[in-house]
């Protein structure tokens, strides 16, 4: 099994390996790392990983490449079987290597290929759904070796770029830990890239209060209703205490960015209110925290159809 070496002192990877499913955003990721100053190589042969690693050095007095981002994907074919062995050899050089695996839902991938009218690189005449399923199976072992799995189903090119620049920018090192508190609705699917997930479907649901149903968790009337419920206050207190304990431990292990998911049924009332409250509490505790709401508008759109 591949073992990760200790992170370097500033937690910025020397080498990022970008891999994953075709259509999941690997090209956008490569562009983002290029903007971060990484030397980027597309479709590097797996067997060249250790050789290329010797060109990478964090020593400014040497003439090597300081940081690199390497794309390895399904085009490697049978050589993908050597990935774990070559990754071990690369890490044995003492470099800080991070493997990012990009993926998306079948629906999102099919939509992207249809929208761009580009063929899937592994298409062999069996149709797009079957090709995507085959690629998932072929890439499953590499996915299991990834340091981070990034689900881009809900990302645009622009939001994915912002996400990667935020998470991997060297300028963020030494800054307060950044925490994204993401509200969502379970009925729309769970976000794929979370460090922590809290489910708040046990709380009283404003959806069943007629005058509150058309509102969202941003509205002061919904907030007052929820805060009047003892279990809401108890839940907020326990979540805040747990995060106050866990986040410094994540930071000690070298993480500078953590995403906390807050899920309710539709992502409109309870999760929105709780996410906002937790983000405020974390900011008071010294974290660079903000709330983002994935599904708060979806329920409104579905009712208007």
Phi, psi and omega in degrees: 000137180291132178251133178278135176284166177303144180294153178289172193296332180254009173065014176264122183299140171288319179229128173251125174260117180263119181215176180141204185269143177300134181088002184268358176111017182295324179294318177296321178296318179300317178297321180295316180291330174296320177295333178277002177094012178278143171280117189253137179229124179266136174060044175290131177302136182306320183292349180267359183304306181297321179298315179294324181301329180290344177275349185262129177213145176270002181276113183295338182281347177266164184262016180283177176281129185284316179216148182219148173239125187241130180262124177230123185218196188298341179296342178290341176059230186295341180289346178299335179297338180270003189301311183298316179299315182288328176295318176300317180295322179295315182289336179294346178282355179088011180275152175273105185249132177237126179259118179254123179251118181261136179211171177203168179293158177303318181299315181295318181294316179297320179297318182295317179292324178292320183292319182274344182060028176260141179287151173292135184297342180254011181296128179230029176089010182262001181094153185295312180304317180292325180293318178297316179298319180294321179294319177304316181294318182294329184264003187300320182293319178293322177303320181294338180269355187290145173282326177221136173251121186245112178272118184259014184307321184259007180266146163265175176304320185287317181290327177294317178300313180299319179300314182289320178297322180294316187284328188247004181293128177298334182294342181275349182293134182089347177279166177301147178304133179266130182236122173260124176255110190252115175273149181200166176254128181301329183290346176260005179097146180283141173299150186269341189242074181236142169275324182223146177225127176243133179258126181246024179288355176279349183276155177305139188258113178298343178303331183266008173256110190310316183286344180261341186305316182283354183270179177237175179291354174281335187288136184299330179292321176292318179300314180298318179300312183292319180292342177281352181267123183305322183290336177291314179297319179296317180296315179301317180297317181289320177298316181298317179297318181295317180294321179298331177279316188282319188299318175299330178289321174299317181295321179300328180275006174101001180278135178248355185216126180229136176249126180248120179268138176236112186246136167234194186293306185251355179072027186244323186248284190296312183294325180294312180297316182293318179300316178298317182294318180293320179298318178297317180297320180292323177297321178296335179271003175099005177270151175273083189247144174213155180258142174228145188234107187287319193242010187299331181269347187291319180298322180295317180295320183293327179288332184279349182284000000 
